[in-house]
């Protein structure tokens, strides 16, 4: 099997991982509140249970990312992290006490931390020009899992039997169901996941060829010190000696690929306190903060204003899932036509318009049931339309402006910032469902802030150009 086939099967397996993460969220969320009530848990345990998963993922993401950067492999990390998903979901199935249930979400969240390693792997084995499209497809896989997850609840809620000493009912069955799915995924990873070699970008190849031409066509003597990089099938010539003294901040990845310790010259302040990185991390936080705040707000709002029950809310979430998936594929197509920063700016504009619409028409609804429902639908549609634009573009840009050799750790930091947002967003919205002007006003202020930051840093939100790296022979090397 050649590297191209291995790459396709590996991407397919990664898609399955993200689908299962979406399915897990969709099958556990509808039942966890009633499950906790049966275990005599106080109301605040619901927030603890939902936040525990994000918290452990937030803490372990950078660690898994650092592991993948140092080892250069991700398959072992994926297999290891999936063990936490298996154990965590089995603990959820056992139940027994509210503390065991809380612990189950903490343990399962550790498995989610491997996402940083996966995004780092995708960065290393994709070309910059195709990366946004691949990230969009992977993110759409999770949305697909969220969409099909409720369908599994149709038969899980019918479970009512014993499995040895354990009771299998509509509350415990999601745990054993996800435990079995993650176990099956282990075999898929073993058979269909490969740590395929990195692919050099087309832009880097052009720079290398230009440098080669400048040296006079490249005779045998010139070729002796030139290492071969890229895939096993298409090695490309590169130069190992480069001067990075004047471009250390613009090109954090500039340097010899043979460096035995990827963190030897790594500086957290130099890597993450650069203007463009701060903008993208801020966009990550604000996007997920607003998204989770809106998710928290929607159900109480539909119950209060429109009298929606479980069926109506389920139908609404399904339609939302369809829109988000279509949005990701729209961004996948658009990313091949325009630059990532254009997609980011478009997404922020849509989200800002959506927030203004919600402030104008949803905080104090009037005009009758039909108009109020129409205004609500338009507001939700606009919010979901902007989400894929911002989500995909900021991930793609982040992978391009941070060092490739430490991409796993960098993606772990990015996902930790997002995890913090998913914890704070529901807490912020949960206490302000009756004060929508304050809740939406702060969300709009955050969007305006990141929009201004993006406009001021627009020129820097692009992939650094490799030509700034100067061959050492030019400086007497």
C-alpha positions as CSV (number, residue, x, y, z in Angstrom):
1,X,0.0,0.0,0.0
2,X,1.5,3.4,-1.0
3,X,1.5,6.5,1.1
4,X,-1.4,8.1,-0.8
5,X,-3.7,5.2,0.1
6,X,-2.5,5.1,3.7
7,X,-3.1,8.9,3.9
8,X,-6.7,8.5,2.6
9,X,-7.4,5.6,5.1
10,X,-5.9,7.6,7.9
11,X,-8.0,10.6,7.2
12,X,-11.1,8.4,7.1
13,X,-10.2,7.0,10.5
14,X,-9.7,10.5,11.9
15,X,-13.2,11.3,10.5
16,X,-14.6,8.3,12.4
17,X,-13.0,9.6,15.6
18,X,-14.6,12.9,15.3
19,X,-18.0,11.4,14.4
20,X,-17.8,9.3,17.6
21,X,-17.0,12.3,19.7
22,X,-20.2,14.0,18.3
23,X,-22.3,10.9,18.8
24,X,-21.1,10.6,22.5
25,X,-22.1,14.2,23.2
26,X,-25.5,13.7,21.5
27,X,-26.5,10.4,23.3
28,X,-25.3,11.4,26.8
29,X,-26.5,15.0,27.0
30,X,-30.2,14.3,26.8
31,X,-30.1,11.8,29.7
32,X,-27.4,13.0,32.1
33,X,-29.7,15.4,34.0
34,X,-32.3,12.7,34.8
35,X,-29.5,10.2,35.5
36,X,-28.1,12.6,38.1
37,X,-31.5,13.1,39.7
38,X,-31.9,9.4,40.1
39,X,-28.5,9.3,41.9
40,X,-29.8,12.2,44.2
41,X,-27.3,14.7,42.9
42,X,-27.9,18.4,43.5
43,X,-28.7,20.6,40.5
44,X,-25.2,22.1,40.2
45,X,-23.8,18.6,39.4
46,X,-25.2,19.0,35.9
47,X,-22.9,22.0,35.3
48,X,-20.0,20.1,36.9
49,X,-20.6,17.0,34.8
50,X,-20.7,19.0,31.5
51,X,-17.7,21.1,32.5
52,X,-15.6,18.1,33.7
53,X,-15.2,16.7,30.2
54,X,-14.0,20.0,28.9
55,X,-11.7,20.6,31.9
56,X,-9.8,17.3,31.5
57,X,-9.5,17.9,27.8
58,X,-8.2,21.4,28.4
59,X,-5.5,20.1,30.8
60,X,-4.4,17.1,28.8
61,X,-4.5,18.6,25.2
62,X,-1.1,20.3,25.4
63,X,0.5,17.2,27.1
64,X,-0.7,14.9,24.3
65,X,0.4,17.5,21.8
66,X,3.9,17.7,23.3
67,X,4.1,13.9,23.3
68,X,3.3,13.8,19.5
69,X,5.8,16.6,18.8
70,X,8.6,14.8,20.6
71,X,7.8,11.3,19.2
72,X,6.8,12.3,15.7
73,X,3.9,9.8,15.9
74,X,0.2,10.0,16.7
75,X,-1.1,6.4,16.3
76,X,0.1,5.3,19.7
77,X,-1.4,8.5,21.3
78,X,-4.8,7.9,19.7
79,X,-4.8,4.3,20.9
80,X,-3.8,5.3,24.4
81,X,-6.3,8.2,24.6
82,X,-9.2,6.0,23.4
83,X,-8.6,3.8,26.4
84,X,-9.7,6.7,28.6
85,X,-12.9,7.1,26.5
86,X,-13.6,3.3,27.0
87,X,-13.0,3.4,30.7
88,X,-14.8,6.7,31.2
89,X,-17.9,5.5,29.4
90,X,-17.9,2.2,31.3
91,X,-17.8,4.2,34.5
92,X,-20.8,6.2,33.2
93,X,-22.6,2.9,32.6
94,X,-21.9,1.5,36.0
95,X,-23.2,4.7,37.7
96,X,-23.6,3.8,41.3
97,X,-23.1,7.3,42.7
98,X,-23.1,10.9,41.5
99,X,-19.3,11.1,42.2
100,X,-18.6,8.1,39.9
101,X,-20.7,9.8,37.2
102,X,-18.7,13.0,37.6
103,X,-15.5,11.0,37.5
104,X,-16.6,9.2,34.4
105,X,-16.8,12.5,32.4
106,X,-13.4,13.6,33.8
107,X,-11.8,10.3,32.6
108,X,-13.5,10.4,29.2
109,X,-12.4,14.0,28.7
110,X,-8.8,12.9,28.9
111,X,-9.4,11.0,25.7
112,X,-10.6,14.1,24.0
113,X,-7.2,15.7,24.6
114,X,-5.7,13.7,21.8
115,X,-7.4,16.0,19.4
116,X,-4.4,18.3,19.6
117,X,-2.1,15.5,18.4
118,X,-4.5,14.8,15.5
119,X,-4.6,18.5,14.4
120,X,-0.9,18.6,14.7
121,X,-0.6,15.5,12.5
122,X,-3.0,17.0,9.9
123,X,-0.9,20.1,9.8
124,X,2.3,18.2,9.1
125,X,0.9,15.9,6.4
126,X,-1.2,18.4,4.4
127,X,-0.2,21.3,2.2
128,X,-1.2,24.8,3.4
129,X,-3.4,25.3,0.3
130,X,-5.5,22.2,1.1
131,X,-5.5,22.4,4.9
132,X,-8.6,24.6,5.4
133,X,-10.7,22.2,3.3
134,X,-9.5,19.2,5.2
135,X,-10.1,20.9,8.6
136,X,-13.6,21.8,7.4
137,X,-14.3,18.2,6.5
138,X,-13.0,16.9,9.8
139,X,-15.1,19.4,11.8
140,X,-18.1,18.5,9.7
141,X,-17.6,14.9,10.9
142,X,-18.2,15.9,14.5
143,X,-21.4,17.8,13.4
144,X,-22.5,14.7,11.6
145,X,-22.1,12.7,14.8
146,X,-24.2,15.3,16.7
147,X,-26.8,14.9,14.0
148,X,-27.1,11.1,14.0
149,X,-26.5,10.8,17.7
150,X,-30.2,11.4,18.7
151,X,-31.2,8.6,16.3
152,X,-29.3,6.1,18.5
153,X,-31.4,7.3,21.5
154,X,-34.5,5.9,19.8
155,X,-33.4,2.4,20.6
156,X,-31.2,3.1,23.7
157,X,-34.3,4.5,25.5
158,X,-36.0,1.1,25.0
159,X,-33.3,-0.8,26.9
160,X,-34.5,-2.5,30.1
161,X,-32.5,-5.6,31.1
162,X,-29.6,-6.7,33.3
163,X,-26.1,-7.4,32.2
164,X,-24.7,-9.5,35.1
165,X,-24.8,-7.2,38.1
166,X,-25.4,-4.1,36.0
167,X,-28.7,-2.6,35.1
168,X,-29.1,-1.5,31.5
169,X,-31.8,1.2,31.0
170,X,-32.3,4.4,29.1
171,X,-29.9,6.2,31.5
172,X,-27.1,3.7,31.7
173,X,-27.3,2.4,28.1
174,X,-25.5,5.4,26.5
175,X,-22.4,4.6,28.6
176,X,-22.1,0.9,27.5
177,X,-23.0,1.8,23.9
178,X,-20.2,4.4,23.6
179,X,-17.8,2.0,25.4
180,X,-18.4,-0.6,22.7
181,X,-18.1,1.9,19.9
182,X,-14.8,3.2,21.2
183,X,-13.6,-0.4,21.6
184,X,-14.5,-1.1,18.0
185,X,-12.7,2.1,16.9
186,X,-9.5,0.7,18.5
187,X,-9.4,-2.1,15.9
188,X,-10.1,0.4,13.1
189,X,-7.2,2.6,14.3
190,X,-4.9,-0.5,14.4
191,X,-5.8,-1.5,10.9
192,X,-6.3,1.8,9.1
193,X,-4.2,4.5,10.8
194,X,-0.7,5.3,9.7
195,X,1.8,8.0,10.7
196,X,2.3,9.0,7.1
197,X,5.4,11.2,6.4
198,X,5.0,14.9,6.1
199,X,4.3,16.5,2.8
200,X,6.3,19.6,1.7
201,X,4.2,22.5,0.5
202,X,4.1,23.5,-3.1
203,X,5.3,27.0,-2.1
204,X,8.4,25.5,-0.3
205,X,9.2,23.4,-3.4
206,X,9.2,26.6,-5.6
207,X,11.5,28.4,-3.2
208,X,13.9,25.5,-3.2
209,X,13.9,25.3,-7.0
210,X,14.5,29.0,-7.2
211,X,17.4,28.8,-4.7
212,X,18.8,25.9,-6.7
213,X,18.7,27.9,-10.0
214,X,20.4,30.8,-8.3
215,X,23.3,28.5,-7.5
216,X,23.8,27.6,-11.2
217,X,21.7,24.5,-11.8
218,X,23.0,22.3,-9.0
219,X,25.9,19.9,-9.9
220,X,26.8,16.8,-8.0
221,X,29.0,18.6,-5.5
222,X,26.2,21.0,-4.7
223,X,23.8,18.1,-4.1
224,X,26.0,16.2,-1.7
225,X,25.0,18.2,1.4
226,X,21.3,18.5,0.5
227,X,19.0,16.2,2.5
228,X,15.9,14.7,1.0
229,X,12.6,15.5,2.6
230,X,8.9,14.9,1.9
231,X,7.1,11.6,1.3
232,X,8.8,8.4,0.3
233,X,7.3,8.7,-3.2
234,X,8.1,12.3,-4.0
235,X,11.3,13.5,-2.2
236,X,12.1,17.1,-2.6
237,X,15.4,18.9,-2.3
238,X,15.9,21.3,0.6
239,X,18.8,23.1,2.2
240,X,19.6,22.3,5.8
241,X,21.7,25.4,6.6
242,X,19.6,28.6,6.8
243,X,20.0,31.9,8.7
244,X,17.0,32.6,10.8
245,X,18.4,35.4,13.0
246,X,16.3,38.2,11.5
247,X,13.1,36.1,10.9
248,X,12.8,34.2,14.1
249,X,9.5,35.8,15.0
250,X,8.0,35.7,11.5
251,X,9.1,32.2,10.7
252,X,9.1,30.2,13.9
253,X,9.4,26.9,12.0
254,X,12.5,28.1,10.1
255,X,15.5,25.9,10.8
256,X,16.9,22.4,10.3
257,X,14.5,19.6,10.1
258,X,17.1,17.3,11.6
259,X,16.8,19.0,15.0
260,X,16.8,16.1,17.5
261,X,14.8,18.0,20.1
262,X,11.9,20.0,18.7
263,X,11.6,22.1,21.9
264,X,15.3,22.9,22.2
265,X,14.9,26.5,20.8
266,X,11.2,26.8,21.6
267,X,10.0,29.9,23.4
268,X,6.4,30.0,24.6
269,X,6.4,33.8,24.7
270,X,7.9,34.2,21.3
271,X,5.5,31.6,19.9
272,X,2.2,32.6,21.5
273,X,2.6,36.3,22.2
274,X,3.0,37.3,18.6
275,X,0.2,39.6,17.3
276,X,-1.3,37.2,14.8
277,X,-1.3,34.3,17.3
278,X,-3.0,36.4,20.0
279,X,-5.7,37.4,17.5
280,X,-6.4,33.8,16.4
281,X,-6.5,32.5,20.0
282,X,-8.9,35.4,20.9
283,X,-11.1,34.4,18.0
284,X,-11.1,30.8,19.2
285,X,-12.2,31.8,22.7
286,X,-14.8,34.3,21.6
287,X,-16.3,32.0,19.0
288,X,-16.7,29.0,21.4
289,X,-17.8,31.3,24.3
290,X,-20.6,32.8,22.2
291,X,-21.6,29.4,20.7
292,X,-21.9,27.6,24.0
293,X,-23.7,30.6,25.6
294,X,-26.3,30.5,22.8
295,X,-26.7,26.8,23.1
296,X,-27.4,27.3,26.8
297,X,-29.9,30.2,26.1
298,X,-31.9,28.6,23.2
299,X,-33.8,25.8,25.1
300,X,-35.1,28.1,27.9
301,X,-36.0,30.7,25.3
302,X,-38.0,28.3,23.1
303,X,-39.8,27.0,26.1
304,X,-40.7,30.4,27.4
305,X,-41.7,32.2,24.1
306,X,-42.8,29.3,21.9
307,X,-43.8,26.4,24.2
308,X,-41.3,24.0,22.5
309,X,-41.1,20.5,24.1
310,X,-38.6,17.7,23.7
311,X,-39.8,16.8,20.2
312,X,-39.7,20.4,18.8
313,X,-36.3,21.0,20.4
314,X,-34.9,17.8,18.9
315,X,-36.2,18.8,15.5
316,X,-34.7,22.2,15.8
317,X,-31.3,20.8,16.8
318,X,-31.4,18.4,13.9
319,X,-32.1,21.2,11.4
320,X,-29.3,23.3,13.1
321,X,-26.9,20.3,12.6
322,X,-27.8,20.1,8.9
323,X,-27.1,23.8,8.4
324,X,-23.8,23.6,10.2
325,X,-22.6,20.6,8.1
326,X,-23.6,22.4,4.9
327,X,-21.8,25.5,6.2
328,X,-18.6,23.5,6.7
329,X,-18.7,22.2,3.2
330,X,-19.4,25.7,1.9
331,X,-16.3,26.8,3.7
332,X,-14.4,23.8,2.3
333,X,-15.3,24.9,-1.2
334,X,-14.7,28.6,-0.5
335,X,-11.2,28.0,1.1
336,X,-10.0,27.0,-2.3
337,X,-11.1,30.3,-3.8
338,X,-10.1,32.9,-1.3
339,X,-7.5,33.3,1.5
340,X,-8.2,32.1,5.1
341,X,-8.2,35.7,6.5
342,X,-11.0,36.6,4.0
343,X,-13.1,33.7,5.3
344,X,-12.3,34.7,8.9
345,X,-13.4,38.3,8.3
346,X,-16.6,37.1,6.5
347,X,-17.5,34.9,9.4
348,X,-17.0,37.6,12.0
349,X,-19.2,40.0,10.0
350,X,-22.0,37.4,9.8
351,X,-21.7,36.6,13.6
352,X,-21.8,40.4,14.4
353,X,-24.9,40.9,12.2
354,X,-26.6,37.9,13.9
355,X,-25.9,39.2,17.3
356,X,-27.3,42.7,16.4
357,X,-30.4,41.0,15.0
358,X,-30.9,39.0,18.2
359,X,-30.5,42.1,20.3
360,X,-33.0,44.0,18.2
361,X,-35.7,41.3,17.9
362,X,-35.3,38.6,20.5
363,X,-34.6,40.4,23.8
364,X,-38.1,41.9,23.8
365,X,-40.2,39.9,21.3
366,X,-43.3,41.6,19.9
367,X,-45.5,41.4,16.8
368,X,-47.2,38.1,17.4
369,X,-46.2,34.5,17.5
370,X,-45.5,34.1,13.8
371,X,-43.2,37.1,13.6
372,X,-41.5,36.3,16.8
373,X,-40.8,32.7,15.6
374,X,-39.6,34.1,12.2
375,X,-37.2,36.5,14.0
376,X,-35.9,33.7,16.2
377,X,-35.3,31.4,13.2
378,X,-33.4,34.1,11.3
379,X,-31.3,34.9,14.3
380,X,-30.3,31.2,14.8
381,X,-29.7,30.8,11.1
382,X,-27.3,33.7,11.0
383,X,-25.4,32.6,14.1
384,X,-24.9,29.1,12.7
385,X,-24.0,30.4,9.3
386,X,-21.1,32.4,10.6
387,X,-19.8,29.6,12.9
388,X,-18.0,27.4,10.2
389,X,-16.4,30.4,8.6
390,X,-14.7,31.5,11.8
391,X,-14.0,28.0,13.2
392,X,-12.3,26.6,10.1
393,X,-10.4,29.8,9.1
394,X,-8.9,30.4,12.5
395,X,-7.7,26.7,12.9
396,X,-6.2,26.8,9.4
397,X,-4.5,30.1,10.0
398,X,-3.2,29.1,13.4
399,X,-1.5,26.0,11.9
400,X,0.3,28.3,9.4
401,X,1.5,31.0,11.7
402,X,2.9,28.6,14.4
403,X,5.9,26.3,14.2
404,X,5.2,23.1,12.3
405,X,7.6,21.0,14.4
406,X,5.8,21.9,17.7
407,X,2.3,21.9,16.1
408,X,0.9,19.3,18.5
409,X,1.7,21.4,21.5
410,X,0.4,24.6,19.8
411,X,-2.8,22.9,18.8
412,X,-3.1,21.7,22.4
413,X,-2.8,25.3,23.6
414,X,-5.4,26.4,21.1
415,X,-7.9,23.6,22.1
416,X,-7.3,24.5,25.8
417,X,-8.3,28.1,25.1
418,X,-11.4,26.7,23.4
419,X,-12.0,24.4,26.3
420,X,-11.9,27.3,28.7
421,X,-14.5,29.1,26.6
422,X,-16.8,26.0,26.6
423,X,-16.7,26.1,30.4
424,X,-17.3,29.8,30.9
425,X,-19.9,30.2,28.1
426,X,-22.6,28.1,29.7
427,X,-21.8,29.6,33.2
428,X,-22.2,33.1,31.8
429,X,-25.5,32.4,29.9
430,X,-27.0,30.2,32.5
431,X,-27.4,33.0,35.0
432,X,-28.7,35.5,32.4
433,X,-31.5,33.8,30.5
434,X,-33.8,36.4,31.9
435,X,-31.4,39.3,31.1
436,X,-30.8,38.9,27.4
437,X,-29.8,42.5,26.8
438,X,-26.8,42.0,29.1
439,X,-25.9,38.6,27.8
440,X,-26.2,39.4,24.1
441,X,-24.7,42.9,24.6
442,X,-21.5,41.4,26.1
443,X,-21.4,38.8,23.3
444,X,-21.7,41.6,20.7
445,X,-19.0,43.6,22.4
446,X,-16.6,40.6,22.2
447,X,-17.4,40.2,18.5
448,X,-16.7,43.9,17.8
449,X,-13.4,43.6,19.7
450,X,-12.2,40.6,17.7
451,X,-13.4,42.2,14.5
452,X,-11.3,45.3,15.2
453,X,-8.3,43.2,16.2
454,X,-8.6,41.2,12.9
455,X,-8.8,44.4,10.9
456,X,-5.7,45.9,12.5
457,X,-3.8,42.6,12.1
458,X,-5.1,41.7,8.7
459,X,-1.7,41.9,6.9
460,X,-0.2,39.5,9.5
461,X,-2.9,36.9,9.2
462,X,-1.3,35.0,6.4
463,X,1.2,32.2,6.0
464,X,4.8,33.5,6.5
465,X,6.7,33.5,3.2
466,X,9.7,31.1,3.1
467,X,11.9,33.4,0.9
468,X,12.9,35.4,3.9
469,X,15.1,32.5,4.9
470,X,18.5,33.2,3.5
471,X,20.8,30.4,2.4
472,X,23.9,30.3,4.6
473,X,26.2,30.4,1.6
474,X,25.0,34.0,1.1
475,X,26.5,35.0,4.4
476,X,29.7,33.1,4.1
477,X,28.5,29.8,5.6
